[in-house]
């Protein structure tokens, strides 16, 4: 393949985005939009792409690779003017120039590769990328003659009624031989409608020259033709790329239970036979091994590495954390800036308090450690191999837990159960004290329990009956007919109060 140079146009302001952020920095599946164009240039073998910046150039520069060469388009005078700005970096020995747009992130590498290969194989002067759309509104139309040869591209603002009815559109990217490109840019004039220099005007200029050839390549999918000029188009692009990522992992042997609710960014590596459950978010820069289980409702942020056969369950969040083989982090935990060695168990509600308000600090959890539920590990701190933290423990910073140690409490204190059990076994048995003799009703009775096990005297003291309160009898005169009856009632009441042995016999009442 002949030498190839690449120019990426990223100077547009993107007014329809209604954002202070430069359009090319809006993120798509974890990466800025411009990164996709840079990837396309790299896949074509271009190591030092020329990137034309304009609006928000200072904000865009940090996102560029070190080897890229940035140039500034001081005035937004069209795509043709942007290429003119970059012409000083086009080498004299450049065979052809690949021109890409930073706001067309849906182009596949295979499509661009096909465009380049077709250009060189057919010895074309200029090769353009086209698509057929049912609604071509907003795109430049491809003009052909009676024989089907491309004669030019007309922008919608310049097109007439007949030309607007054409459904074959210009996607944007093109490959053009360097010398004809520079000559055409010098010859074309600004448009009458917008007074801008359109890059597409070079096609009609080259087509009129003798011995030239214009070649076209159609995109593999219609979605590749989508450019990003608004928030709605950005949302559509995110959906398309997200679906491509999901399909790629499915093809590589990953089970994704619900693709509609799973969000995986670009730059994520997942091993075969791993299961990704619903409502899981995996951000760029995450690596997951084989036979793992992730989710549901888990979030793995950048800098996370998960080894094989690890389980990360629901509502767990990890960032900048290395998880060893067969680790269990099943629910509602946060691990940040941590290293978790193999076969450790992280209980529900575990938190590594990694930020002290100024700096981030690391937490190290050893092999086979058992972290109890609701444990807080205040970094920097280390939990040794086989160590245990009790539920609700707060392990303060720099108070490391030794290997096989057990800590409990707030703040956590070292507790060794084995030593406590050994000391209890070696201690001599204490002889119980003599039982107290309690006299009750003149008869001695040994206590049923040793004094140490008896309840306090206050709780076992016999309750004394309170003496009945003195009654004040108010005598009221009664009729004579009640005298006999009242005497019998009083006699019965007195009899009930006497002991049974002293009660008089009550004779049966004779019938009157």
ABEGO torsion letter per residue (X at the ends): XBBBBBBBBAABAGAAAGBABBAAABBBGGBBAAAAAAAAAAAAGBABBBBBBBBGAAAAAAABBAABBBBBBABBAEAAAAAAAAAAABBAABABBBBBBAABAABBAAAAAAAAAAAAAAGBABBBBBBBBABABGBBBBBBBAAGBBAEBBBAAABBAAAAABABBBAGBBBBBAAAAAAAAAABBBBAAAGBBBAAAAAAAAAABBGBBBBBBBBABAAAABBBABAAAAAAAAAAAAAAAAAAAAAAGBBBABAAABBBBBGBBBBBGBBBBBGBBBBBGBBBBBGBBBOBGBBBBBGBBBBBGBBBBBGBBBBGBBBBBGBBBABGBBBBGBBBBBGBBBBBGBBBBABAGABBBBBBBBBGBBBBBGBBBBOBBBBBBGBBBBBGBBBBBGBBBBBGBBBBEOBBBBBBAAAAAAAAAABBBBBBBBBBBBBBGGBBBBBABBAAABBBAAAABBBBBBBBBBBBBBBBBBBAAAAAAAAAAAAAAAAAABBAAABBBBBBBBBX
